[in-house]
Amino acid sequence: MFTQTPKPPYYTVVFTSIRTEIKEGYTEMNDSLWQDAQKLPGFIGAESLRGENRFGVTVLYFKDMETIHEWSKYQKHLRAKEMGKEKWYEGYRVRIAKVEREYGMG
């Protein structure tokens, strides 16, 4: 499903990653972080997919940069980053952008 975003401008965090074969604890942490993110007043939503080649893309939408900063300092999120570097990801990239225009169908 498409995330229902507001009229631009708003912000996005694009997280691309290559997973390792280690699965222990990943789903539980991911589900817990998703529940917590939804409680942030400036969090809009997310879209995510992962291919069979272990490459994945998650796009998170935020109303403002302040919410992104708040999320980046959230203790459970910091712990997830550590665990990701230690065991869940072979590599990743984080890109933060301001959305100034949006269009589409469906």
Contacts in CASP RR format, 6 or more apart in sequence:
PFRMAT RR
TARGET T0000
AUTHOR 0000-0000-0000
METHOD contacts of the structure
MODEL  1
MFTQTPKPPYYTVVFTSIRTEIKEGYTEMNDSLWQDAQKLPGFIGAESLR
GENRFGVTVLYFKDMETIHEWSKYQKHLRAKEMGKEKWYEGYRVRIAKVE
REYGMG
1 47 0 8 1.000
2 47 0 8 1.000
2 106 0 8 1.000
3 44 0 8 1.000
3 45 0 8 1.000
3 46 0 8 1.000
3 47 0 8 1.000
3 59 0 8 1.000
3 61 0 8 1.000
4 44 0 8 1.000
5 44 0 8 1.000
5 61 0 8 1.000
5 99 0 8 1.000
5 102 0 8 1.000
6 44 0 8 1.000
6 63 0 8 1.000
8 99 0 8 1.000
8 100 0 8 1.000
8 101 0 8 1.000
8 102 0 8 1.000
9 98 0 8 1.000
9 99 0 8 1.000
9 100 0 8 1.000
10 44 0 8 1.000
10 61 0 8 1.000
10 62 0 8 1.000
10 63 0 8 1.000
10 64 0 8 1.000
10 98 0 8 1.000
10 99 0 8 1.000
11 61 0 8 1.000
11 62 0 8 1.000
11 63 0 8 1.000
11 64 0 8 1.000
11 65 0 8 1.000
11 67 0 8 1.000
11 68 0 8 1.000
11 96 0 8 1.000
11 97 0 8 1.000
11 98 0 8 1.000
11 99 0 8 1.000
12 59 0 8 1.000
12 60 0 8 1.000
12 61 0 8 1.000
12 62 0 8 1.000
12 96 0 8 1.000
12 97 0 8 1.000
12 99 0 8 1.000
13 59 0 8 1.000
13 60 0 8 1.000
13 62 0 8 1.000
13 68 0 8 1.000
13 94 0 8 1.000
13 95 0 8 1.000
13 96 0 8 1.000
14 57 0 8 1.000
14 58 0 8 1.000
14 59 0 8 1.000
14 60 0 8 1.000
14 93 0 8 1.000
14 94 0 8 1.000
14 95 0 8 1.000
14 96 0 8 1.000
14 97 0 8 1.000
15 57 0 8 1.000
15 58 0 8 1.000
15 59 0 8 1.000
15 60 0 8 1.000
15 92 0 8 1.000
15 93 0 8 1.000
15 94 0 8 1.000
16 55 0 8 1.000
16 56 0 8 1.000
16 57 0 8 1.000
16 58 0 8 1.000
16 92 0 8 1.000
16 93 0 8 1.000
16 95 0 8 1.000
17 55 0 8 1.000
17 56 0 8 1.000
17 58 0 8 1.000
17 89 0 8 1.000
17 91 0 8 1.000
17 92 0 8 1.000
17 93 0 8 1.000
18 54 0 8 1.000
18 55 0 8 1.000
18 56 0 8 1.000
18 89 0 8 1.000
18 90 0 8 1.000
18 91 0 8 1.000
18 92 0 8 1.000
19 26 0 8 1.000
19 50 0 8 1.000
19 54 0 8 1.000
19 56 0 8 1.000
19 88 0 8 1.000
19 89 0 8 1.000
19 90 0 8 1.000
20 54 0 8 1.000
20 87 0 8 1.000
20 88 0 8 1.000
20 89 0 8 1.000
20 90 0 8 1.000
22 87 0 8 1.000
22 88 0 8 1.000
24 87 0 8 1.000
26 88 0 8 1.000
29 76 0 8 1.000
29 80 0 8 1.000
29 83 0 8 1.000
30 80 0 8 1.000
32 76 0 8 1.000
33 76 0 8 1.000
33 77 0 8 1.000
33 80 0 8 1.000
34 46 0 8 1.000
36 74 0 8 1.000
36 76 0 8 1.000
36 77 0 8 1.000
37 43 0 8 1.000
37 45 0 8 1.000
37 46 0 8 1.000
37 60 0 8 1.000
37 71 0 8 1.000
38 45 0 8 1.000
40 62 0 8 1.000
40 67 0 8 1.000
40 70 0 8 1.000
40 71 0 8 1.000
41 63 0 8 1.000
41 67 0 8 1.000
42 62 0 8 1.000
42 63 0 8 1.000
42 64 0 8 1.000
42 67 0 8 1.000
43 60 0 8 1.000
43 61 0 8 1.000
43 62 0 8 1.000
43 63 0 8 1.000
43 67 0 8 1.000
43 71 0 8 1.000
44 61 0 8 1.000
44 62 0 8 1.000
44 63 0 8 1.000
45 60 0 8 1.000
45 61 0 8 1.000
46 58 0 8 1.000
46 59 0 8 1.000
46 60 0 8 1.000
46 61 0 8 1.000
47 58 0 8 1.000
47 59 0 8 1.000
48 56 0 8 1.000
48 57 0 8 1.000
48 58 0 8 1.000
48 59 0 8 1.000
49 56 0 8 1.000
49 57 0 8 1.000
50 56 0 8 1.000
50 57 0 8 1.000
54 90 0 8 1.000
61 99 0 8 1.000
62 68 0 8 1.000
62 71 0 8 1.000
68 96 0 8 1.000
71 77 0 8 1.000
84 92 0 8 1.000
END
